[in-house]
Amino acid sequence: MAVTEGTKVRVHYKGTLDDGSIFDSSEGSDPIEFVAGAGEVIQGFDQAVLSMNIGEKKQIRLPPPEAYGDRQEDLLEEIEKKLIQDLEVQVGTWVEVKTTAGQMLDGQVTKVNEGSVMLDFNHPLAGKTLNFEIELVGTG
């Protein structure tokens, strides 16, 4: 029976970038489970499982709008270094920052100045085309 919206699915997958590097995989672990069409995974992946049958394998290529979106320059923000727990941060470090509304956000340090740091709050895969090998291993 083919997957339709609302079907709970179990999927094994391998995600790669265009250069062939693997950014995520379920290999060696349990398959991921989600409800098809419910928006629990990125849009293109969600749509790809619809109409698949158990045992079916598929390869898909997702441009940024169907994955983690385009990079957004307004998600770069310079903040005072004293607002970060680890004052010895370096470029590439991920830090957690509390907003004035109390929300916790993860940002990657892109520049370190004497009294401030530049943080990038984009998802690490934003702006990238993603390739997936998907195998539907179960439903229900």
C-alpha positions, 0 to 999 in steps of 0.5 A: 500500500502506497504512503499517503498523507497522515501515514506513519513511516519508517525510513532509512536514508543517507544525505549528501551534499553535491561534493559527495560528503555525507551530512547525515545518515541513519546507517547503523541506527534505527530508521527515522519515524515521522508522519508523512505530510505533517511537516515533521521533516523538511518539505522535500523529504516529506513530499518524497515519501508520499506514494512510496511502497515498503521496500522501495528506494528513491534518490532525490535532490532538494534545492534550498527552498525544499530543504533548509531554505536560502541563507538569510543575511538578517540572521547574522548578528553582532553581539557583545562577547560578555553575553556568551558563556565561553569568552574564549570562543573561536570562529566556527564555534557554536554557542547558545544565546538567550534572546530578550524574550527568553528563547534559546538560539544556537549560532555559529561564530563567524568573526571574533572582535575584541568586545563582540562576536558575529553570530550566524543563526542560519541552519548549517545546511541553509542555502545548500542543495541536499541529495538523499537516498531514501528507503521506506522500511515500514509504515503504521 
